[in-house]
Amino acid sequence: MENSDQISHVICFRDWMDLQERDLSELLHSLTLTNGNVDDDDDNVVLRDLINKTINHFEDYVHRRAGDAPADVSPYFCSAWCSSLEGSMLWAGGCRPSMFIRLIYALFSTGDVLQFCLADAGDQNAIGDDELLSADQLVLINSLQLTTIQEEDRISRELASLQEEVADQPIVFIARDLLRHRDAGDEADAALEVIDVALTKILLQADNLRLNTLKELLGMLTPIQGVRFLAMAKKLHLCFHQWGQRKDHLHGRN
């Protein structure tokens, strides 16, 4: 039987995925209403409000994870509620923030103007030449990409150091005592508690980096660019989840 911490983690994830679906529907609907008009001030106000609403949802999700993590943090790094495909792509309990920036480049910086089909929303999702990244935007986004990757590397080093410390004192001595048939339960719990505290710190840093990168990136985009980006990011996330579930079912991993 699942304990209360595990149930809380699963409910948090399922609530988030349901919210992703609702947000995506609202984002696509807004694109249909604006009909790709990037110059209408009233439309831009509506789009900015929708972007802020989506950011607030992500912020609430990060805060909810921060509240749940101290009680049982390790599942965030090997999430049983995700598909195996999703789990294989995890970085510090989620996606790499630099992926947001790579998606922006894929959407708005190609000379051929990529066309994306989002949930049967029709021609409203065709990206026009006037939505490509400007030179000023490219400078800002390139700078953000550099600082984001540097932060990712720093957090990755912290996680690597923590993994390496498993072979250091006091855990090695505890394992040695267990080989000698000595009870080391309390010592083991204390050592694992230190690891959990460090993992929680890493998770919170990674989640904050994801949130702050998203906020900064959306601040560099026009309203219509921001809505298109959020719609594609959510569609990609939901598709990846569905593809992973289908692969797990195919291989008997339910």
N, C-alpha and C positions, 0 to 999 in steps of 0.2 A: 504494500500500500504506500502511495506517495505521501511524504510528510508535508506539513504546511508550507515549508520554504519552497519545495519543488513545485507545489501547486501554485504558489504565488508567482514564481518565475514563468511557468507555462501560461497562466492567465495574463500576465503582463505582455508576453510575446503575442498571444492570440488577439488580445485587445489592440495591440499595435498593428498587427496585420489587417484586422478589420478596419481600423482607422485609415490605413494606407489605401484600402479599396474605396472608402468614402471620399477621402481627399482627392484621389485620382479622378473619380467621377465628377467632382466639383471643378477640378482644374480643367478637365476636358470640356465641361459644359461652358465654362467661362470663355474658352477659346472659340467655341461655336457662337457665343453671343457677340463677342468682339469682332468676329470674322477677320481676324488678323490685322485690324486697324491699329497701327502703332502710334498714331498721332492724336487720337481722341483723348482729351484730358479726363472726361468722365470715365471712360473705359479704363484708363490707367489707374485711376483712384480705386476702382473695383478690383483690378488685378493686384495692386499693392496690398490692399486689405486681405486678399486671399493668400498672398505670399506670407504676410505677417501671421495669419491664422495657421498656416502650415508650419511655420517656424515655431510658433507657440506649442503646437502639438508635439514636435520633436523635442522641444525643451522640457515639456511635461514628461515625456518618455524617459529622457535622460535623468531627470530628478527621481522618477519612480525606480529606475534601476539603481540609482545611488542609494536610495532608501532600503532596497532589498538586498543589495550586494553584501554588506557586512555580515549578515547572518549566514550566507552560503554563497561564496563568490566563485568557486572553481567551475560550476556549470556554465558560467558565461563564456568561459574559454573553450568549452567542449559541449556545446548546447545540444541536449537531447531533444529539445523541441524543434530544432532545425533539421532539415534533411541532410543526408550525408554530403551531398553536393555543396550545400550552403556551408556546412561545417568545414569543408576542405578549403573554403575561401576566407574563413574568418581571420581577422587580424586584431588581436587584443580585444576580443569580445564583440567585434562588428566589422564593418567594411573599412578599408583604408580611406581616410579623408581625401587623399590625392586623387581617388577615383572620381570624386565630384568634378574636379578640374579637367580630368581627361575626357569626361563625358561632355563638358562644355565645349572643349575643342572639337570633339566629334560632331557636335550639333551645329556650331556657329562659326567655325573657322575654315570650312572647306570651300574652295572656289566652285565646286560643282553643286553646292547647296543640297546636302543630303535630304532625302524625303523619308519621313517616318510615319508609319501607320499606327495610331494609338487608339485601341479599343473602338474601332469602327467610327471614329469621330469625323471622318470625311476630309474634304479638301482644306478645312480650317487648320489642319496640322501641317500643311505645306509651309516650309520655312522660306521666306522671301529674302532677296538680296539686301533689303534694308534692315534685316535682323542679324546679319553677320557681325562679328566682333569688330569694333573700331580699333584703330591703332592705340588710342589711349586705354581702351579696355584690355588689349593684349598686354600692355606694359604692366598694368595693375595685376592681372591674373597671373602673368609669368612670375612676378615678385611673390605673390601669394603661394604659388606652387613651390617655389624654392623654400620658403619658410615652413610650409606644411611638411614637405619631405624631410627637412631637417628635424622637425619635431617628431615625425614618425620614426626616424632613425634613432633618436634619443630614447623614445619609449621602447622600441625594439631592443635596444641595448640593455635597458633596465630589465626587461622580461628575460633576455638571454642570461643576464647575470644571476637572476633569481633561479632560473633552471639549473645553472651550474652549481649554485650553492647547495642543491640537494645532496651533492657528494661531499659537502664540507661538514664541519662540526656545527651543531651537535648531533645531526641526524645519523652520521656514520657511527658514532659511539652508541647511539640508541639501538641501531640495527645490530651492532656487535653484541650488545647486552642481550638482545633477543635471541641471537644465535647460542648464547650461553644459558638459555632457558630462564633468564631473569625477566621479571615483569617490569616493563618500561612504559606502561600505558600513559601515565600522567606526563612523563617527559616527552613522549611522542606527541601527545595532544598540545603541549606547550610549544613544541617546535613547529607543528603544523599551523598553530595559531599565528605564529610569526609570518609564515608563508602566506596565509590568508590575508593578513593585514597588508602585506606588500602587493598581493594580487589585486586587492580592492583599490589601492592607490593607483596602480597601473590602469585598471579599468576606468576609474574616474577621470584620469588624465586623458585616456584615449577617447572617452565619450565627450569630454569637453572640447577636445581638438576637433572631433567630428562636428559638433554643434557650432563652434566658433568659425570653423572653415566654411561651413554652409552659410552662416550669417554674413561673413565678409564677402563671399562669392556672390550671393544674391544682391548685396549692396552695390556690386560693380555692374550688374546687369540692368537692362531696361525692364519695365514690368512685363512686357510680352515675352522677352527672353527668359525671365525668371519663371514665369508660369510654364512655358514650354519645357524648360529644364526640369522643373519639379515633376511635371507629368511624365516625362521620359524616365527620370530616376525611379519614380514609384512603379511605373510599368515594368521596368527592368527588374526591380526588386521582387515584385509579385510573380513575374514570369519565372525568375530563377527559383523561387520557392516552389512553384507548381512543377517545373521541370525536375527539380530534386525529388519531390514527392513521387512523381511518376517513375523515376529511376529506382527509387527505394522499393516501390511496389513491384516493379519488374524483377528485381533481384531478391525479393522476399524479405526486405527490411521494412517492417511495418511499425 
